[in-house]
């Protein structure tokens, strides 16, 4: 009995350590959350709340920042001792961003112009306290909020957040980096082409697509091939002066179903999203800043993510289905 008791006593710390490690791992995994924000339905309150939640740091990369409330919240955070750093595009949006650039640098925040090595810094992302990130298709530009379809995913995935922060630090200092991919990140100009094509090529039953642009031949061909192999492919976009008529006609010929909204319609499709095989065990979705253009995928700084999160999938599927149903058939 004594030897058995001693063995039990010796084993208990090891067993406890293993149990505690397992519980810690489970708890850590359970705390990972991803929340989909749908615009214009939800408004900017979730994004403003994220900014206001900061206690230590805010790192933001924004293609276009023309939002007096967001700018005021960033300045308030800086006044409260939060380290606020912002990267703003200058290649295409210098004039629009100049007011925010000047305001932020005069109120205790630090704004820098994005590195000109990229055709544009089209990324839209916010990291708060090094723990929570918003990966967005929308710019913080208030004149677009009321009628523009956009999405954001707010997540606390530690690997993703660390990867976004590493890339932000390099971009802030205009230093070369191959962005880490974390658990599911899509970066331009490094892995975006591969990631986006993989989502399309791996679809077995359905594909729902929204994007602002449709000029990248690699994506167009992948969508055509998906339809030809029997995938039900739906595309919903704003039709701006028939800019993508050639691509739309080719997609339709291949069996893709397309609906569009007039440029003057109450809803403008600015979103960049794909939902593959919704309702199956292998469903996946992409959401981010990448347009389906060569510049966006190959030459810009962009950020998105691919996820199988149920809440994100459901919200995207429902919205894309509704938008498609409300459009006019091509």
C-alpha positions, 0 to 999 in steps of 0.5 A: 500500500505504501509503495502504491501511495508513493507512486500515486503521490508522485504521479499526481503533480504530473497528472495535474500539470497535464490536466491544467495544460489541457484545460488552459489550451481548451480555454485559450481555444474557446476564447477565440472569437470572430464577429462579422460587421455588416455595413450599412446595416449595423453602422460604424458603432462596432468600429468606434467601440473597438477604437474606444476600447483601447487602453494601451495601443491602436495601430491602424492602416487605412486607405482613406480616412475622412471620418471626423468621429473616428479621427476624434476618437483616435485623438481622444485615445492619444490624449488618454495616453494610448499609443496611436499609430496610423498609416495612410495611403498617399499614392492615390488618397493623399489629398483626401487623407491630408486633413486626418494626417495633420489632425492626428499629428497635432493631437498626440497621435503619429500618422505616417504616409504609406510606403510608395513601393506599393501601387497603393496601400489599400489595406483597412485594418485596426489592431487594439492593445495588440490583442484584437484586430478588425480586418475590413473591406470598408474605408473610414470615410463617412460619406460612404456609410449610408449606402455602401455594402461592406464587411469587417471581421473583428477577431482576437486570434492571437496568431493573426493579430501578431502577424498583422502587428509584425507587418504593421511595424515593418510598413510603418517603418517602410521596411521590407517584410514577407507578412506572416500569415497567422492562422488564415490571413490573405496578404497582397502582394504575397499570398493573395492570388494563391489564397483566393484562387484556392477558395474558388478552386476548392468549391464543390457545390456553391460559390457566392461572390461580391466584389467592386472589380472584376478585371483580374483574368486569373479570378475570372477564369477560376470562376468560369471553371467552377461553373463549368464543373457544376458549381452554382456560382453567383456574382453580385456587383455594382455595374458602373458604366458596363466597365466589366461587360466583357468579363460578365459576358464570359462568366455568363457564357460559362454558366455563372449567374450574375446580378448587378445594381446601377451605380445610382442605386441605393446600395453600392457593392464595395464589399470583397467577399466569397462564400464557398459551399455554405451549409457543408462541413467544408464551407469557407469564406473570404473577406477583406480589402482585395479587389479582383484586379491585378493591381490589388492582388499583385501590387498593393498592400492589402489584407483579408482572411479566409475562415470557416467560422460559423457566425462569419459564414452565416452572416456573409451567406445571408447578406450575399444571397439577399443582395443577389436576389435584389439585383438585376440579372445580367 
